[in-house]
Amino acid sequence: MPHTDYDCNLGCPVERALEIIGGKWKGAILYHLLDSSNQDTSIRFNELRRIMPNITQRMLTKQLRELEEIKLISRTVHPEVPPRVEYAMTDYGKTLAPVIESLRAWGISHLESNNTRQD
């Protein structure tokens, strides 16, 4: 259960950040949306499903809603039939770019390190 007060110690802001972007899918969603924002494009829901085939539609919807609720991403519904929904990083969400890139770099290093150790 998330805290409501984060002035308990110096680590609490880290805990809050991990609550926001943690979990199995949020990091990947943010990474792909940041990548598309670098190209000045947004991503449609089904495109995210194709990029991440192991996520269920329900889970993707849930994660996107949570990220939208905290203003990290924006959702645009185009008045078409069928409706076209696109997701993009907000300016606030783009402030996570260095964090996500650092996590990506660390992940690559960790995977390479573990592959070396297992050989």
C-alpha positions, -999 to +999 in steps of 0.1 A: +000+000+000+015+033-010+024+059+016+006+092+017+035+110+034+071+108+020+091+128+045+099+098+067+136+095+056+159+103+028+149+072+009+112+079+007+114+099-025+131+070-042+104+047-029+077+070-043+094+072-077+096+034-078+059+032-069+051+055-099+073+039-125+078+004-110+062-028-120+066-051-149+052-029-177+054+008-168+091+011-175+087-005-209+057+016-218+076+048-208+106+037-228+086+032-259+067+064-255+099+083-249+114+068-280+084+079-301+085+114-285+121+117-297+107+113-332+079+137-325+052+110-329+027+094-306+018+057-303-015+041-308-028+015-283-026-014-307+010-004-317+019-007-280+003-041-279+024-052-309+056-038-294+049-056-261+031-088-271+031-104-237+011-077-220-027-082-219-051-056-232-065-052-197-031-046-181-020-022-208-051-002-203-046-002-165-010+009-168-017+036-193-045+050-171-022+052-141+005+069-161-021+093-175-035+100-140-002+112-128+003+133-159+033+114-173+015+106-205-013+121-225-042+103-242-057+118-274-090+104-288-096+113-324-133+116-334-133+089-360-150+056-366-136+035-352-120+058-326-083+063-329-065+067-295-029+079-293-005+082-264+024+105-260+047+117-233+038+150-216+065+176-210+065+164-173+068+128-184+098+137-206+117+147-174+120+109-168+141+105-200+175+105-182+161+080-156+147+056-182+179+058-203+200+051-172+178+021-163+182+009-199+220+013-198+222-005-164+199-033-177+222-038-207+253-039-186+236-063-161+225-086-189+260-086-204+276-092-170+253-121-163+259-136-197+297-134-192+294-151-158+274-180-171+297-188-199 
